[in-house]
Amino acid sequence: MATLQLYDQLLQFPLFQGMSRDDLVQVAGHTRFDFQKYAAQKTIVGEGDACTHFYFLLSGTLGVETCSDNHSYRVVEQLSAPYMLQAETVFGYYQRYTHTYRALTPVNVMRLDRQEVMRLSEQFLVFRINLLNLFATQSQKCLRQVWRHSPQTLDERIVRFFVQHCIHPAGPKVFYILMTRLADELNDSRLDVSRALNRLQAKGMLSLHRGRIEIPQMEYLLMNV
């Protein structure tokens, strides 16, 4: 029963999709998975922590905090299961997390050690292809960013800034940023940025607070600017 339950859990994630039932049963029965539970407000991994495992969010909702390099502003967003936490940082030049993940609700997490990932990649061709597709897709999305249509108005530039600083361009977001800092990032005046933000607030797309900008639904903002 435990193997069948794990089998269903694996199918939630792209790394295991396309694998045969026999392969998945073998993976479920012979792979060292580590299951952990976190209470609300507990930190799962923090920015700068060494990345030695794949983390799979099986249930619950996470709050993800990302800071600028100089920590002058940050964004907090919500991500729900199923979700993989920064798989790309397990390999490559910088093998540390660049986000902080905290449980917003009680969550269940499955961990997979890097050595187990390597073993599965060597043993199962479909897993290896899925892993390559994961990294290739992320690389392609990054490369396409510079070729996107340039924003024509300040309102559009502000929205582009928000989108570029999010993991997922949907759902609620909270930006902790001063108006002067945002104006510097956009190379515009504080007054003009304030006017543009107030226009967006008047349309119900965001709400302004001291040092904080709350966006209820990022997809709504994208569709209406």
For each residue, the residues with C-beta under 8 A, 3 or more apart:
1: 4 5
2: 5 6
3: 6 7 25 28 29
4: 1 7 8
5: 1 2 8 9
6: 2 3 9 10 28 33
7: 3 4 10 11 21 24 25 28
8: 4 5 11 12
9: 5 6 12 56 58 110
10: 6 7 13 16 24 27 28
11: 7 8 16 17 24
12: 8 9 56 58 81 82
13: 10 16 17 56 82 84
14: 17 130 133 134
15: 54 84 87 127 130 131 134
16: 10 11 13 19 24 27 127 130
17: 11 13 14 130
18: 126 129 130
19: 16 23 24 27 124 126 127
20: 23 24 126
21: 7 24 25
22: 25 26
23: 19 20 26 27 124 126
24: 7 10 11 16 19 20 21 27 28
25: 3 7 21 22 28 29
26: 22 23 29 30
27: 10 16 19 23 24 30 31 120 124 127
28: 3 6 7 10 24 25 31
29: 3 25 26
30: 26 27
31: 27 28 112 116 120
32: 113 116
33: 6 110 111 112
34: 53 110 111 112 113
35: 108 109 110 111
36: 108 109 110 111
37: 106 107 108 109
38: 42 44 60 103 106 107 109
39: 42 103 106
40: 103 104 105 106
41: 102 103 104
42: 38 39 102 103
43: 46 100 101 102 103
44: 38 55 62 85 101 102 103 107 109
45: 49 51 55 85 97 100 101
46: 43 49 97 100 101
47: 65 66 67 97 98 99 100
48: 96 97
49: 45 46 96 97
50: 95 96
51: 45 86 89 90 95 96 97
52: 90 95 113 114
53: 34 90 111 112 113 114
54: 15 84 85 87 90 111 112 114 117
55: 44 45 84 85 86 101 109 110 111
56: 9 12 13 82 83 84 85 109 110 111 112
57: 60 62 79 80 81 82 83 84 85 107 108 109
58: 9 12 81 82 107 108 109 110
59: 81 107 108
60: 38 57 80 81 103 104 105 106 107 108
61: 78 79 80 81 103 104 105 107
62: 44 57 78 79 80 83 101 102 103 104 107
63: 76 77 78 101 102 103 104
64: 76 77 78 79 99 100 101 102 167
65: 47 74 75 76 99 100 102
66: 47 74 75 98 99 100 165 167
67: 47 71 73 74
68: 71 72 73 74
69:
70:
71: 67 68 74
72: 68 177 181
73: 67 68 175 176 177 178 181 182 185
74: 65 66 67 68 71 175 176 177
75: 65 66 165 166 173 174 175 176
76: 63 64 65 173 174 176
77: 63 64 166 167 168 171 172 173 174
78: 61 62 63 64 104 171 172
79: 57 61 62 64 83 167 168 171
80: 57 60 61 62 83
81: 12 57 58 59 60 61 107 108
82: 12 13 56 57 58
83: 56 57 62 79 80
84: 13 15 54 55 56 57 87
85: 44 45 54 55 56 57 97 99 101
86: 51 55 89 97 98 99
87: 15 54 84 90 134
88: 91 92 134 135 138
89: 51 86 92 94 95 96 97 98
90: 51 52 53 54 87 95 114 117
91: 88 95 135
92: 88 89 95
93:
94: 89 98
95: 50 51 52 89 90 91 92
96: 48 49 50 51 89
97: 45 46 47 48 49 51 85 86 89 100 101
98: 47 66 86 89 94
99: 47 64 65 66 85 86 167
100: 43 45 46 47 64 65 66 97
101: 43 44 45 46 55 62 63 64 85 97
102: 41 42 43 44 62 63 64 65
103: 38 39 40 41 42 43 44 60 61 62 63 106 107
104: 40 41 60 61 62 63 78
105: 40 60 61
106: 37 38 39 40 60 103
107: 37 38 44 57 58 59 60 61 62 81 103
108: 35 36 37 57 58 59 60 81
109: 35 36 37 38 44 55 56 57 58
110: 9 33 34 35 36 55 56 58
111: 33 34 35 36 53 54 55 56
112: 31 33 34 53 54 56 116 117
113: 32 34 52 53 116 117
114: 52 53 54 90 117 118
115: 118 119
116: 31 32 112 113 119 120
117: 54 90 112 113 114 120 121 131
118: 114 115 121 122
119: 115 116 122 123
120: 27 31 116 117 123 124 127
121: 117 118 124 127 128 131
122: 118 119 128
123: 119 120 127
124: 19 23 27 120 121 127 128
125: 128 129
126: 18 19 20 23 129 130
127: 15 16 19 27 120 121 123 124 130 131
128: 121 122 124 125 131 132
129: 18 125 126 132 133
130: 14 15 16 17 18 126 127 133 134
131: 15 117 121 127 128 134 135
132: 128 129 135 136
133: 14 129 130 136 137
134: 14 15 87 88 130 131 137 138
135: 88 91 131 132 138 139
136: 132 133 139 140
137: 133 134 140 141
138: 88 134 135 141 142
139: 135 136 142 143
140: 136 137 143 144
141: 137 138 144 145
142: 138 139 145
143: 139 140 146
144: 140 141 147 148
145: 141 142 148 164
146: 143
147: 144
148: 144 145
149:
150:
151: 156 157 159 160
152: 156
153: 156 157
154: 157 158 186 188 192 193 196
155: 158 159 196 199 200 225
156: 151 152 153 159 160 225
157: 151 153 154 160 161 186 188
158: 154 155 161 162 182 186 193 196 197 200
159: 151 155 156 162 163 221 222 225
160: 151 156 157 163 164
161: 157 158 164 165 182 185 186
162: 158 159 165 166 173 175 215 218 221
163: 159 160 166 169 218 222
164: 145 160 161
165: 66 75 161 162 175
166: 75 77 162 163 169 173 218
167: 64 66 77 79 99
168: 77 79 171
169: 163 166 218 219 222
170: 217 218 219
171: 77 78 79 168 217 218 219
172: 77 78 214 215 216 217 218
173: 75 76 77 162 166 214 215 218
174: 75 76 77 212 213 214 215
175: 73 74 75 162 165 212 213 214 215
176: 73 74 75 76 211 212
177: 72 73 74 181 182 211 212 213
178: 73 181 182 211
179: 182 183 190 193 194 197
180: 183 184 190
181: 72 73 177 178 184 185
182: 73 158 161 177 178 179 185 186 193
183: 179 180 186 188 189 190 192 193
184: 180 181 187
185: 73 161 181 182
186: 154 157 158 161 182 183 193
187: 184
188: 154 157 183 192 193
189: 183 192 193
190: 179 180 183 193 194
191: 194 195
192: 154 183 188 189 195 196
193: 154 158 179 182 183 186 188 189 190 196 197
194: 179 190 191 197 198
195: 191 192 198 199
196: 154 155 158 192 193 199 200
197: 158 179 193 194 200 201 206 208 213
198: 194 195 201 202 208
199: 155 195 196 202 203
200: 155 158 196 197 203 205 206 221 225
201: 197 198 204 205 206 207 208
202: 198 199
203: 199 200 224
204: 201
205: 200 201 215 220 221 224 225
206: 197 200 201 213 214 215 216 221
207: 201 213 214 216
208: 197 198 201 212 213
209: 212 213 214
210:
211: 176 177 178
212: 174 175 176 177 208 209
213: 174 175 177 197 206 207 208 209
214: 172 173 174 175 206 207 209
215: 162 172 173 174 175 205 206 218 221
216: 172 206 207 220
217: 170 171 172 220 221
218: 162 163 166 169 170 171 172 173 215 221 222
219: 169 170 171 222 223
220: 205 216 217 223 224
221: 159 162 200 205 206 215 217 218 224 225
222: 159 163 169 218 219 225
223: 219 220
224: 203 205 220 221
225: 155 156 159 200 205 221 222
